Each structure stands twice: as C-alpha cells, then as structure tokens.
Amino acid sequence: MKRAVVLALLTASLAGGAPARGEELRHNFAGSVQVDYLAVPTEDKAAAQGLDGATVELSLKLAVDVGDRVQANVKVCVACHGLEVGLASFDLRVADQFNIRVGRFTPSFGSFPVRHDPANHRTSDKPLPYDMGRMLRIGEWNLGVLPAPWVDNGIELGGTVFAGSGQVDYAVYATSGPKGDADAFDLDFVQSRSPDRYYVDNNSEPSVGARLAGTLDIGNLITATLGASAMAGRYDPDRKLTFVIAGADLVVQIGRVFVRSEYLIRRTEMALGDDPDSRFRYGPGDDGRFDPYFRKDGFYGELEVPVGDFELLGRFDGLRRHGNVAANSPLRSHSRLLRSTAAIAYRLPGGLRLKTSGELYDFSDFDDEVALHLGIAGSF
C-alpha cells in the first residue's frame, strides 16, 4: 500500500498529474539497498580515519515514460552523505543517435559511475579514484579524484551510433561544476552535494565535459569497451581557480568474466592567499614563486570471476597527490596510497548478495591498515 502511494505521488509530480492527450504514461520503480559493516582490526578506534561500523546505502528511482520520446526520472539516495537527490531530469530522445538530457543527473564520465549503485558492483566500497567516503583517511585525502556518483545540474547531449558489430557512444555536457571557497586548497565535495545550498551554481559559470567510448563485439564471447572522458572549469565564487579532469577506461567481458581498469587525473588550482609562506607547508620554488597547482591521480584494475553461486573479485587500486599542501596537512608534496582487495560475493535467494572483502592499505604518510567488510546488498 505504501509503495502504491509513493508511486502515485511521484508519478503525479513528474507528469503533471496525467499524461498528455493521446500519449501513454508508463512508469518503472526500482531500488537497491546495501547494509555493510566495516571493521579495522589494526586500529582500536577507526572512526577518526573513516566511516567504520555499520552503514546503509539506499537508492530509489522512478522513471516515467511519457509517450515514445520523453522520459522523466527522479532518484533519491541515502548514504554517508545523508539524503540527496541523485537524479531529477527529463530525457528527450530524438533518435538513438541523439538524446537531450536536462535537469540534475550524473554527467557521462568514466565507466564505474554507470554501476555505482551498491547492488551493481561486487565490493562493499568503490574504487579509490571514485571513493565517496568509504576509504580510510578520507579527510586527509579529501576522497578520490571524482567521487561517484558525481551529480550536477545542467544539460547533456549524447547518443549511440551503431556500426557493424560495434557501437560508439558520445556525450557532451555543461553543468554547474564542482564548488569550493574563494580561499580553497581543493574542491569541496560537501558543497556540491548539500541540499541546504539549494544545488545552485556558486560562480555563474558552467563547467564543460565530454565522453567518447567505443564497444566492439568479437564473436559471441568477447566484448570490449574503450572510453575517454574529460571535464574542466572553475570552481570558486570569484571564478579564478581552475580544474581539469581527464580519464581513460577499458572493460573486457569474456563470457561471464570481467576485466576492468580505469585511470583518472585531476589538475587543481589552489588559492595562494595574501601570505602563502604561512599558508603552505612548503616554500616557493627555485624561481621564488609558489606553484598554485597540484595533481591528483588514481587508478584501479579488477578481475571478476563467477564460480557457481560465488563471484570472486580481486582489485588493485591507488591514489597519488603531487604538489604543495596546507601548512597543517599530514600529507607531503608527493603522497601515495595503494590498496589491495580480495572479495567474495555469494548469491542469496531473492536477488540478494552476501558481500565480504579484505583490504590492505599501503600509505606513504601513515601506518598501513587492514580493513574488513561484511554486508548484504540487493535490488528490487
């Protein structure tokens, strides 16, 4: 009964209460839930490093088709960042080769964000380049390179072009872009996803981005997808601090076996302030000037192999940061984090999965750590 009420209310709000004359309104309601417990046996109290203990990730999505060419979407999620609108958009499909999306959505960047919901990947947490709060030392590292899902307001034009046994997917977009303060050292991801800031642009200037990916089917057994993505803009209220993000990804499916890899790199400008000598940990370069830029990059490679009702996954991922840091930062001018993960997912009745994994963190600036996950995830 409650589900019927939710569907009715959401459908009415999306479609204005009724479909247009001569058009059929169809809807699909779906969701996913993950309950996970994180233990860090190498620490007496791991709360200072990350979100240990039990956490819940919830995603609810309603898609409404209005006729054959227009679809409205609303998605809400609850996780470590609280309640957030992860999607509120209209899609106008002119043809397979051209689609227009407007509203609040995840811009096309990389491969992992397409499967970021917890029921769509086999580990309890996300690869380090896309981490949004489950990694250790989240405060010191300020999350990953581009936390997933990256949700923003704007417009995206894209489509799929089929050719022989393959296809090419493309997208270009303009969005509000990441946010930060006028005296920022880095992007402030809390500002970008906080509803109390009304999800509005902080500098009246859009950021722009694009993605291009090609998929090739080799016989009936192998499918390979190679993609490249980029995003750039300014993130401070005064429109002085720039950022550029680029990435490349490769996914190969051989039967039911998946091999995935991605690399992301971000170049971010920092505010020097009136007194950079006291603001930064390191002094100026040989030319007597402070370098206002730092570089942060990350990668992951993983292998997923099904064995009966089990799915085995091994992943190796990492983050690096090069450049000056705040005077009180524990990081150095060249910092590194490497992580090795072994995970097992077991299929339970009702579409549920029991997830368990062990992670070994290798920090360049802190003691190494071990993290253990045990969780259940499912979709409906």
C-alpha positions as CSV (number, residue, x, y, z in Angstrom):
1,M,0.0,0.0,0.0
2,K,2.8,2.4,0.9
3,R,4.6,1.7,-2.3
4,A,1.5,2.4,-4.3
5,V,1.1,5.7,-2.6
6,V,4.7,6.7,-3.3
7,L,4.4,5.7,-6.9
8,A,1.2,7.7,-7.3
9,L,2.7,10.8,-5.7
10,L,5.9,10.7,-7.7
11,T,4.1,9.9,-10.9
12,A,1.8,12.8,-10.4
13,S,4.6,15.2,-9.7
14,L,6.7,14.1,-12.7
15,A,3.9,14.0,-15.3
16,G,1.8,16.9,-14.1
17,G,-0.8,14.5,-12.7
18,A,-1.8,12.9,-16.1
19,P,-0.3,12.2,-19.5
20,A,-0.9,14.4,-22.4
21,R,-3.9,13.6,-24.7
22,G,-3.1,10.7,-26.9
23,E,0.0,9.7,-25.0
24,E,0.5,6.7,-22.7
25,L,2.2,7.1,-19.4
26,R,4.3,4.2,-18.2
27,H,6.5,4.0,-15.1
28,N,9.1,1.8,-13.6
29,F,10.1,1.9,-9.9
30,A,13.4,0.3,-8.8
31,G,15.8,0.5,-5.9
32,S,18.8,-1.0,-4.3
33,V,19.9,-1.4,-0.6
34,Q,23.3,-2.3,0.9
35,V,24.0,-2.8,4.6
36,D,27.7,-3.1,5.3
37,Y,29.9,-3.4,8.4
38,L,33.4,-2.1,8.2
39,A,36.0,-3.3,10.8
40,V,39.6,-2.1,11.0
41,P,41.5,-4.6,13.2
42,T,44.7,-2.6,13.1
43,E,43.0,0.3,14.9
44,D,41.4,0.5,18.4
45,K,39.1,3.3,17.2
46,A,38.9,3.7,13.4
47,A,36.2,6.4,13.5
48,A,39.0,9.1,13.2
49,Q,40.1,7.6,9.9
50,G,36.8,6.8,8.2
51,L,33.2,5.6,8.5
52,D,33.6,2.3,10.3
53,G,30.8,0.2,11.8
54,A,27.5,-0.3,10.1
55,T,26.3,1.9,7.2
56,V,23.3,1.7,4.9
57,E,23.2,2.8,1.3
58,L,19.7,3.2,-0.3
59,S,18.8,4.2,-3.8
60,L,15.2,4.7,-5.1
61,K,14.4,5.6,-8.7
62,L,11.2,6.3,-10.6
63,A,11.3,6.5,-14.4
64,V,8.2,7.7,-16.2
65,D,7.8,7.4,-20.0
66,V,5.5,10.0,-21.5
67,G,4.9,8.8,-25.0
68,D,7.7,7.4,-27.1
69,R,10.3,10.2,-26.9
70,V,10.2,11.8,-23.4
71,Q,11.2,10.2,-20.1
72,A,11.2,11.8,-16.7
73,N,13.4,10.5,-13.9
74,V,13.6,11.0,-10.2
75,K,16.2,9.3,-7.9
76,V,16.9,9.8,-4.2
77,C,19.7,8.1,-2.3
78,V,20.8,7.9,1.3
79,A,24.3,7.0,2.3
80,C,27.3,8.6,4.2
81,H,26.4,12.0,2.8
82,G,22.8,11.8,4.0
83,L,19.6,12.2,1.9
84,E,20.3,13.6,-1.6
85,V,18.5,14.0,-4.9
86,G,20.7,11.9,-7.2
87,L,18.6,12.4,-10.3
88,A,15.8,14.8,-11.4
89,S,15.8,15.1,-15.2
90,F,13.9,14.9,-18.4
91,D,15.3,12.9,-21.4
92,L,14.2,13.8,-24.9
93,R,15.1,11.0,-27.3
94,V,15.2,12.4,-30.8
95,A,16.8,9.2,-32.1
96,D,19.2,6.5,-31.0
97,Q,21.9,8.8,-32.3
98,F,20.8,11.9,-30.4
99,N,19.3,12.4,-26.9
100,I,18.9,15.5,-24.8
101,R,19.0,15.3,-21.0
102,V,18.2,18.4,-18.8
103,G,18.0,18.7,-15.0
104,R,20.0,17.1,-12.3
105,F,22.0,14.0,-13.3
106,T,25.3,12.2,-13.3
107,P,27.3,13.6,-16.3
108,S,28.9,10.9,-18.5
109,F,32.4,10.4,-17.1
110,G,34.3,7.1,-16.9
111,S,33.0,3.6,-16.7
112,F,32.4,2.9,-13.0
113,P,29.7,5.6,-12.4
114,V,27.3,3.7,-14.6
115,R,27.3,0.8,-12.0
116,H,27.9,2.9,-8.8
117,D,24.7,1.6,-7.0
118,P,25.8,-0.9,-4.4
119,A,23.7,-3.7,-6.0
120,N,25.6,-3.3,-9.3
121,H,29.1,-4.0,-8.1
122,R,30.6,-6.8,-6.1
123,T,32.6,-5.0,-3.4
124,S,31.2,-3.1,-0.4
125,D,33.1,0.1,-1.4
126,K,34.1,1.8,-4.6
127,P,37.5,2.0,-6.4
128,L,39.7,4.7,-4.8
129,P,39.5,7.2,-7.8
130,Y,35.7,7.3,-7.3
131,D,35.6,6.9,-3.5
132,M,32.9,9.0,-1.8
133,G,33.5,8.2,1.9
134,R,34.3,4.5,2.5
135,M,38.1,4.7,2.2
136,L,40.3,5.1,5.2
137,R,41.9,8.5,5.7
138,I,39.1,10.2,3.8
139,G,39.7,13.6,5.5
140,E,43.4,13.7,4.7
141,W,43.0,12.6,1.1
142,N,39.7,14.5,0.5
143,L,38.1,11.5,-1.0
144,G,39.0,10.3,-4.5
145,V,39.7,12.1,-7.8
146,L,36.0,12.4,-8.7
147,P,33.6,10.8,-6.2
148,A,30.8,8.7,-7.7
149,P,28.1,9.4,-8.3
150,W,29.0,12.9,-9.3
151,V,25.6,14.6,-9.5
152,D,25.2,18.1,-11.0
153,N,22.7,20.4,-12.7
154,G,22.9,21.1,-16.4
155,I,22.3,19.7,-19.9
156,E,23.9,16.8,-21.7
157,L,23.7,15.9,-25.4
158,G,24.6,12.3,-26.4
159,G,23.7,9.2,-28.3
160,T,24.8,5.9,-29.7
161,V,25.9,5.2,-33.3
162,F,25.9,1.6,-34.4
163,A,28.4,0.3,-36.9
164,G,28.7,-3.4,-37.8
165,S,29.5,-5.4,-34.7
166,G,30.2,-2.4,-32.6
167,Q,28.9,0.9,-31.4
168,V,30.2,4.4,-30.5
169,D,28.7,6.3,-27.5
170,Y,29.3,10.0,-27.1
171,A,28.2,12.8,-24.8
172,V,28.9,16.5,-24.3
173,Y,27.6,18.5,-21.4
174,A,27.6,21.8,-19.5
175,T,26.9,21.7,-15.7
176,S,27.2,23.9,-12.7
177,G,30.5,22.2,-11.9
178,P,32.4,21.5,-8.7
179,K,32.4,24.0,-5.9
180,G,34.9,25.5,-3.4
181,D,35.6,28.6,-1.3
182,A,37.4,31.6,-2.6
183,D,40.5,30.6,-0.5
184,A,40.2,26.9,-1.3
185,F,43.0,24.4,-1.3
186,D,40.9,21.8,-3.2
187,L,37.3,21.1,-4.3
188,D,34.7,20.9,-1.6
189,F,32.6,17.9,-2.3
190,V,30.2,18.7,0.6
191,Q,29.2,22.0,-1.1
192,S,28.5,20.1,-4.4
193,R,26.1,17.6,-2.8
194,S,24.4,19.6,0.0
195,P,20.7,20.3,-0.4
196,D,20.9,23.2,2.1
197,R,22.9,25.0,-0.6
198,Y,20.0,24.6,-3.0
199,Y,22.0,22.8,-5.6
200,V,22.8,26.0,-7.3
201,D,25.9,27.3,-9.2
202,N,28.3,29.2,-7.0
203,N,30.0,31.3,-9.7
204,S,27.5,31.8,-12.5
205,E,29.8,29.9,-14.9
206,P,29.3,26.4,-16.2
207,S,31.8,23.6,-16.4
208,V,32.0,21.6,-19.6
209,G,32.8,18.0,-20.3
210,A,32.7,15.2,-22.8
211,R,32.9,11.4,-23.1
212,L,33.6,9.1,-26.1
213,A,33.5,5.3,-25.9
214,G,33.7,2.5,-28.4
215,T,32.4,-1.0,-28.0
216,L,33.3,-4.0,-30.1
217,D,31.8,-7.5,-30.1
218,I,34.3,-10.2,-31.0
219,G,32.4,-13.3,-31.9
220,N,29.8,-14.4,-29.4
221,L,32.2,-14.5,-26.4
222,I,34.2,-11.3,-26.1
223,T,33.0,-7.7,-25.7
224,A,35.5,-4.8,-25.2
225,T,34.7,-1.2,-24.4
226,L,37.4,1.6,-24.5
227,G,36.5,5.1,-23.3
228,A,37.9,8.5,-22.7
229,S,36.4,11.4,-20.6
230,A,37.3,15.0,-19.7
231,M,35.8,17.8,-17.6
232,A,37.1,21.4,-17.0
233,G,36.0,24.7,-15.5
234,R,36.4,27.0,-12.5
235,Y,35.1,26.1,-9.0
236,D,35.4,29.1,-6.7
237,P,32.9,32.0,-6.3
238,D,35.4,34.5,-7.9
239,R,36.0,32.3,-11.0
240,K,39.8,32.3,-10.5
241,L,40.6,28.7,-9.6
242,T,40.6,26.2,-12.4
243,F,40.4,22.4,-12.5
244,V,40.8,19.9,-15.3
245,I,39.9,16.2,-15.0
246,A,40.7,13.5,-17.6
247,G,40.2,9.8,-17.6
248,A,40.5,6.6,-19.7
249,D,38.8,3.2,-19.1
250,L,38.8,-0.3,-20.5
251,V,36.3,-3.1,-19.8
252,V,36.6,-6.5,-21.4
253,Q,34.0,-9.2,-20.9
254,I,34.9,-12.8,-21.8
255,G,31.8,-14.9,-21.2
256,R,30.8,-14.1,-17.6
257,V,34.3,-12.9,-16.7
258,F,35.0,-9.2,-16.4
259,V,38.3,-7.4,-16.6
260,R,38.0,-3.6,-15.7
261,S,40.6,-0.8,-15.5
262,E,40.4,3.0,-15.2
263,Y,42.8,5.9,-14.8
264,L,41.8,9.4,-13.7
265,I,43.9,12.5,-13.2
266,R,42.9,16.0,-11.9
267,R,44.9,19.2,-12.0
268,T,43.5,21.7,-9.5
269,E,44.5,25.3,-8.8
270,M,44.8,26.4,-5.2
271,A,44.3,30.0,-3.8
272,L,47.7,31.4,-2.7
273,G,46.2,34.0,-0.4
274,D,47.9,37.1,0.9
275,D,50.6,35.2,2.8
276,P,51.5,31.9,1.1
277,D,54.6,31.4,3.3
278,S,52.3,30.8,6.4
279,R,49.5,29.2,4.4
280,F,51.5,26.4,2.7
281,R,53.7,23.7,4.2
282,Y,56.4,24.1,1.5
283,G,58.1,27.3,0.4
284,P,58.4,28.7,-3.1
285,G,60.3,27.0,-6.0
286,D,63.7,27.9,-7.4
287,D,62.1,30.9,-9.2
288,G,60.9,32.3,-5.9
289,R,57.3,31.7,-6.8
290,F,54.7,29.4,-5.2
291,D,53.2,26.8,-7.6
292,P,49.4,27.2,-7.2
293,Y,48.6,23.8,-8.8
294,F,48.6,20.2,-7.5
295,R,48.0,17.0,-9.4
296,K,45.9,14.1,-8.1
297,D,45.5,10.9,-10.0
298,G,44.2,7.4,-9.3
299,F,43.7,4.0,-10.9
300,Y,42.1,0.6,-10.4
301,G,42.3,-2.7,-12.1
302,E,40.0,-5.6,-11.2
303,L,39.1,-9.1,-12.2
304,E,35.7,-10.6,-11.6
305,V,35.2,-14.3,-12.0
306,P,31.9,-16.3,-11.3
307,V,32.2,-19.7,-9.8
308,G,28.8,-21.3,-9.3
309,D,26.8,-19.1,-6.8
310,F,30.0,-17.3,-5.9
311,E,31.6,-14.3,-7.6
312,L,35.3,-13.8,-6.9
313,L,36.9,-10.4,-7.3
314,G,40.5,-9.1,-7.0
315,R,41.2,-5.4,-7.2
316,F,44.3,-3.3,-7.0
317,D,43.8,0.5,-6.8
318,G,45.6,3.6,-5.7
319,L,45.8,7.4,-5.4
320,R,48.7,9.8,-5.7
321,R,49.0,13.5,-4.9
322,H,51.8,15.8,-6.2
323,G,52.1,19.4,-5.2
324,N,52.1,21.8,-2.2
325,V,49.8,21.2,0.7
326,A,48.2,23.3,3.5
327,A,50.5,24.1,6.4
328,N,48.6,21.7,8.8
329,S,48.2,18.8,6.3
330,P,49.8,15.5,7.2
331,L,50.4,14.8,3.5
332,R,53.7,15.5,1.8
333,S,54.4,17.1,-1.5
334,H,54.5,13.6,-3.0
335,S,52.0,11.2,-1.3
336,R,50.8,7.8,-2.3
337,L,48.1,5.3,-1.3
338,L,47.9,1.7,-2.6
339,R,45.2,-0.8,-1.8
340,S,44.8,-4.5,-2.5
341,T,41.4,-6.1,-2.2
342,A,40.1,-9.7,-2.3
343,A,36.3,-10.0,-2.3
344,I,33.7,-12.8,-2.5
345,A,30.0,-12.2,-3.2
346,Y,27.5,-15.1,-2.7
347,R,24.1,-15.1,-4.3
348,L,21.3,-15.5,-1.9
349,P,17.6,-16.1,-2.6
350,G,15.5,-13.1,-3.7
351,G,18.3,-11.4,-5.7
352,L,20.4,-10.7,-2.5
353,R,24.1,-10.9,-2.3
354,L,26.3,-11.5,0.7
355,K,29.5,-9.5,0.3
356,T,32.7,-10.0,2.1
357,S,36.1,-8.5,1.4
358,G,39.5,-7.8,2.9
359,E,41.6,-4.7,2.1
360,L,45.3,-3.9,2.7
361,Y,46.1,-0.2,2.7
362,D,49.7,0.9,2.0
363,F,50.1,4.5,2.9
364,S,53.2,6.6,2.2
365,D,52.4,9.0,5.1
366,F,50.7,6.8,7.7
367,D,50.9,3.3,9.1
368,D,49.5,0.6,6.9
369,E,46.0,-0.6,7.8
370,V,43.7,-3.7,7.3
371,A,40.0,-3.2,6.6
372,L,37.3,-5.9,6.6
373,H,33.8,-5.6,5.1
374,L,30.8,-7.8,5.6
375,G,27.5,-6.7,4.0
376,I,24.3,-7.7,2.2
377,A,23.1,-5.9,-1.0
378,G,20.1,-6.4,-3.1
379,S,17.9,-4.7,-5.7
380,F,14.1,-4.6,-6.3
